[in-house]
């Protein structure tokens, strides 16, 4: 795997690339970094050109101080500018968690770049907004978003040598069968410890104003769809939705009505996976990606 940097859209973006052929771009979530996709890069990099960036605010990419610099328009433009930097006219986009919110937002704003879209657990932003405003169970499951937007978020996540991530990500994934080496865990923790990285990731939540009703006047939802006319919420390219059915944060209610927005939709459900699907079931994810790309 080659580590490279691109000076794009006012930031320096670190990314890892491998292989040749049809391009695939992978977008990680919070609190992750490019390496969450290692097993996908190793497998699909044998016969594709795979690219996994550290998104702005994370690991070795730039970490602007201003919260507004993490507004969805900047995050989307980062991906477009990276594709242009690499002279990629069309690619498959694979994403999870916050990467999937950026992925959906990219597909809605720049569909001409995307041949296929893969989202892991994350529904269309319009449906997430709906459930954050209207669904009591999803509102309860999303209370963490209000914490992540608060000043208490950084000390909470960094406490006890990042126990939140070590337990909530690594230990939870191992209980569901994940094989995570000590080296990979240490590399992820090193990414968390990059100066400003935790704040950078949390600023995605803050800039999006995302979450359930806050009891202070906000009715819930996000600003991720600001500026998009209703017709632009429709997705006409093939979409694969991989769902870890035990995910405690992103509930199945968010998938109700997805066919109204996505006209070529494939579901692959994993009963014994939760939020960290790529850690828990990497071989299955690779299989689903290959099948989807062959069929579309």
C-alpha positions as CSV (number, residue, x, y, z in Angstrom):
1,X,0.0,0.0,0.0
2,X,1.3,3.5,-0.9
3,X,0.8,6.5,1.4
4,X,0.3,9.7,-0.5
5,X,-0.9,13.3,0.0
6,X,-3.1,15.6,-2.1
7,X,-3.3,19.3,-1.6
8,X,-7.0,19.8,-2.4
9,X,-9.9,22.1,-1.4
10,X,-7.8,24.1,1.1
11,X,-6.5,21.1,3.0
12,X,-3.8,18.4,2.7
13,X,-5.5,15.0,2.5
14,X,-3.6,11.8,3.3
15,X,-4.7,8.7,1.5
16,X,-3.6,5.1,0.9
17,X,-3.8,3.5,-2.5
18,X,-3.1,0.1,-4.0
19,X,-3.7,-1.8,-7.2
20,X,-4.9,-0.9,-10.6
21,X,-8.0,-1.1,-12.6
22,X,-11.5,0.1,-11.9
23,X,-11.3,2.6,-9.0
24,X,-13.0,2.3,-5.6
25,X,-13.0,5.0,-3.0
26,X,-13.6,4.1,0.7
27,X,-14.8,6.6,3.3
28,X,-14.4,5.8,7.0
29,X,-16.6,6.9,10.0
30,X,-16.0,8.1,13.5
31,X,-13.8,7.5,15.3
32,X,-11.8,5.7,12.6
33,X,-9.2,6.4,9.9
34,X,-8.2,4.9,6.5
35,X,-7.0,1.7,8.2
36,X,-10.5,0.5,9.1
37,X,-10.6,-0.7,5.4
38,X,-7.4,-2.6,5.4
39,X,-9.0,-6.0,4.7
40,X,-11.1,-4.5,1.9
41,X,-8.0,-2.8,0.4
42,X,-6.0,-6.1,0.5
43,X,-8.7,-8.1,-1.1
44,X,-10.1,-5.7,-3.7
45,X,-6.7,-4.1,-4.4
46,X,-5.7,-7.3,-6.1
47,X,-7.8,-6.4,-9.2
48,X,-9.1,-2.8,-8.6
49,X,-7.5,0.6,-7.9
50,X,-8.5,1.1,-4.2
51,X,-8.2,4.5,-2.5
52,X,-8.9,5.1,1.2
53,X,-8.4,8.7,2.5
54,X,-8.1,10.0,6.0
55,X,-11.0,12.4,5.8
56,X,-10.5,16.0,6.9
57,X,-10.0,16.2,10.7
58,X,-8.6,12.7,11.0
59,X,-5.2,11.1,11.5
60,X,-2.7,12.5,9.0
61,X,-5.1,14.8,7.0
62,X,-5.5,18.5,7.8
63,X,-7.6,19.4,10.8
64,X,-9.1,22.9,10.4
65,X,-9.9,24.6,13.7
66,X,-13.2,26.3,12.6
67,X,-16.3,24.1,13.0
68,X,-17.8,25.6,9.9
69,X,-15.0,23.9,7.9
70,X,-16.7,20.6,8.6
71,X,-20.0,21.6,7.0
72,X,-21.2,18.9,4.6
73,X,-20.4,21.0,1.5
74,X,-16.7,21.0,2.4
75,X,-16.7,17.3,3.1
76,X,-18.4,16.5,-0.2
77,X,-16.0,18.9,-2.1
78,X,-13.0,17.0,-0.5
79,X,-14.1,13.8,-2.2
80,X,-14.8,15.5,-5.6
81,X,-11.4,17.3,-5.4
82,X,-9.6,14.0,-4.5
83,X,-11.2,12.3,-7.5
84,X,-10.2,15.1,-9.8
85,X,-6.6,15.1,-8.3
86,X,-6.4,11.4,-9.2
87,X,-8.0,12.0,-12.6
88,X,-10.8,9.6,-11.8
89,X,-14.0,10.4,-13.8
90,X,-16.2,7.6,-12.3
91,X,-15.7,5.3,-9.3
92,X,-17.5,3.0,-6.9
93,X,-18.0,4.6,-3.5
94,X,-17.9,2.4,-0.4
95,X,-18.8,4.0,3.0
96,X,-19.9,3.6,6.6
97,X,-21.0,5.7,9.6
98,X,-20.0,9.4,9.0
99,X,-18.3,8.3,5.8
100,X,-21.7,7.1,4.6
101,X,-23.4,10.4,5.4
102,X,-20.7,12.1,3.3
103,X,-21.1,9.3,0.7
104,X,-24.9,9.8,0.4
105,X,-24.4,13.6,0.3
106,X,-21.8,13.2,-2.4
107,X,-24.1,10.9,-4.5
108,X,-26.9,13.5,-4.2
109,X,-24.7,16.4,-5.2
110,X,-22.3,14.7,-7.8
111,X,-24.0,11.6,-9.1
112,X,-22.1,11.8,-12.4
113,X,-18.9,10.7,-10.6
114,X,-20.4,7.5,-9.0
115,X,-21.0,4.2,-10.8
116,X,-22.2,2.4,-7.7
117,X,-22.7,3.3,-4.1
118,X,-22.3,1.1,-1.0
119,X,-23.5,2.2,2.4
120,X,-22.9,0.2,5.6
121,X,-25.8,0.6,8.1
122,X,-26.4,4.3,7.3
123,X,-29.7,5.2,5.6
124,X,-30.5,8.1,3.3
125,X,-30.0,11.4,5.1
126,X,-33.7,12.4,4.5
127,X,-34.8,9.2,6.3
128,X,-32.3,9.7,9.1
129,X,-33.6,13.3,9.6
130,X,-37.1,12.0,9.6
131,X,-36.4,9.5,12.4
132,X,-34.3,11.9,14.4
133,X,-37.4,14.2,14.4
134,X,-40.2,11.7,14.7
135,X,-39.1,8.2,15.9
136,X,-38.8,8.0,19.7
137,X,-36.7,4.8,19.6
138,X,-34.2,6.3,17.1
139,X,-34.2,9.5,19.1
140,X,-33.2,7.5,22.2
141,X,-30.5,5.6,20.3
142,X,-29.1,8.9,19.1
143,X,-28.7,10.7,22.4
144,X,-24.9,10.3,22.0
145,X,-25.0,12.8,19.1
146,X,-26.0,15.5,21.6
147,X,-23.0,14.5,23.8
148,X,-20.7,14.5,20.8
149,X,-21.7,18.1,20.0
150,X,-21.1,19.3,23.6
151,X,-17.8,20.5,25.1
152,X,-17.8,17.4,27.3
153,X,-17.2,15.2,24.2
154,X,-13.5,15.4,24.0
155,X,-12.7,14.5,27.7
156,X,-15.4,11.7,27.6
157,X,-13.7,10.1,24.5
158,X,-10.1,10.6,25.7
159,X,-10.7,9.5,29.3
160,X,-8.7,6.4,30.6
161,X,-6.5,6.2,27.5
162,X,-9.5,6.3,25.0
163,X,-11.5,3.6,26.8
164,X,-14.6,4.7,24.9
165,X,-13.2,3.5,21.6
166,X,-11.2,0.6,23.0
167,X,-14.3,-0.9,24.6
168,X,-17.1,0.4,22.3
169,X,-15.3,-0.5,19.1
170,X,-12.6,-3.2,19.6
171,X,-14.0,-5.2,22.5
172,X,-17.5,-5.1,21.2
173,X,-16.3,-6.2,17.8
174,X,-14.2,-9.0,19.2
175,X,-17.3,-10.3,21.1
176,X,-18.9,-10.7,17.7
177,X,-16.0,-12.6,16.2
178,X,-13.7,-9.9,15.0
179,X,-10.0,-10.8,14.6
180,X,-8.2,-7.5,15.4
181,X,-4.5,-7.7,15.9
182,X,-2.7,-5.8,18.6
183,X,-0.9,-3.9,15.9
184,X,-4.1,-2.8,14.2
185,X,-5.6,-1.7,17.5
186,X,-2.4,0.3,18.3
187,X,-2.5,2.0,14.9
188,X,-6.1,3.1,15.4
189,X,-5.2,4.5,18.9
190,X,-2.3,6.3,17.4
191,X,-4.7,7.9,14.8
192,X,-6.9,9.0,17.7
193,X,-3.9,10.6,19.4
194,X,-2.9,12.8,16.5
195,X,-3.2,16.4,17.7
196,X,-6.7,17.7,17.1
197,X,-8.0,14.4,15.6
198,X,-10.8,13.8,18.2
199,X,-12.0,17.3,17.9
200,X,-11.8,17.1,14.1
201,X,-14.1,14.1,14.1
202,X,-16.5,15.5,16.6
203,X,-16.8,18.7,14.5
204,X,-18.7,16.7,11.9
205,X,-21.5,16.4,14.4
206,X,-21.3,20.0,15.4
207,X,-21.2,21.4,11.9
208,X,-24.1,19.2,10.8
209,X,-26.1,20.2,13.9
210,X,-27.2,16.5,13.8
211,X,-29.2,14.8,16.5
212,X,-32.5,14.2,18.2
213,X,-34.5,17.1,19.8
214,X,-32.2,18.8,22.3
215,X,-34.9,20.2,24.7
216,X,-33.6,23.8,23.8
217,X,-35.7,24.5,20.7
218,X,-34.2,22.2,18.1
219,X,-36.7,19.7,16.7
220,X,-34.0,17.3,15.6
221,X,-32.5,16.3,12.3
222,X,-29.5,17.9,10.6
223,X,-28.5,20.4,7.9
224,X,-27.0,17.8,5.6
225,X,-29.6,18.4,2.9
226,X,-29.5,22.2,3.0
227,X,-29.5,23.6,-0.5
228,X,-30.8,20.5,-2.2
229,X,-34.1,20.7,-4.1
230,X,-36.5,17.8,-3.4
231,X,-35.8,16.2,-6.8
232,X,-32.1,16.0,-6.0
233,X,-32.8,13.6,-3.2
234,X,-33.5,10.8,-5.7
235,X,-30.8,8.3,-6.4
236,X,-30.8,6.6,-9.8
237,X,-27.5,4.6,-9.6
238,X,-27.1,1.1,-8.0
239,X,-27.0,1.1,-4.2
240,X,-25.9,-1.7,-1.9
241,X,-27.1,-1.4,1.7
242,X,-25.1,-3.7,4.1
243,X,-26.9,-3.9,7.4
244,X,-25.5,-5.3,10.7
245,X,-28.8,-6.0,12.3
246,X,-27.5,-5.7,15.8
247,X,-26.5,-2.0,15.4
248,X,-27.7,-0.2,18.5
249,X,-27.2,3.3,16.9
250,X,-28.8,3.1,13.4
251,X,-32.1,1.3,13.7
252,X,-34.0,-0.6,10.9
253,X,-36.8,2.0,11.0
254,X,-34.5,4.3,9.0
255,X,-34.8,1.8,6.1
256,X,-38.5,2.2,5.8
257,X,-39.2,4.2,2.7
258,X,-35.7,3.9,1.2
259,X,-37.2,2.5,-2.0
260,X,-38.9,5.9,-2.5
261,X,-35.5,7.5,-2.8
262,X,-33.3,4.7,-4.3
263,X,-34.5,3.1,-7.5
264,X,-31.9,0.3,-7.8
265,X,-31.5,-1.0,-4.2
266,X,-29.8,-4.3,-3.0
267,X,-29.9,-5.3,0.7
268,X,-27.4,-7.6,2.4
269,X,-28.3,-8.3,6.0
270,X,-25.9,-9.7,8.6
271,X,-27.8,-10.9,11.7
272,X,-24.7,-11.3,13.9
273,X,-23.0,-8.0,13.2
274,X,-23.6,-4.6,14.8
275,X,-22.2,-1.1,14.1
276,X,-18.6,-2.1,13.3
277,X,-19.4,-4.4,10.4
278,X,-16.1,-4.1,8.6
279,X,-14.2,-5.1,11.7
280,X,-16.6,-8.0,12.6
281,X,-17.3,-9.5,9.2
282,X,-14.6,-8.4,6.7
283,X,-14.7,-11.4,4.5
284,X,-18.5,-11.2,4.2
285,X,-18.2,-7.5,3.4
286,X,-15.6,-8.3,0.7
287,X,-17.9,-11.0,-0.8
288,X,-20.9,-8.6,-0.9
289,X,-18.8,-5.9,-2.5
290,X,-17.5,-8.3,-5.2
291,X,-21.0,-9.7,-5.9
292,X,-22.5,-6.2,-6.2
293,X,-19.8,-5.0,-8.5
294,X,-20.1,-8.0,-10.8
295,X,-23.9,-7.6,-11.0
296,X,-23.9,-3.9,-11.6
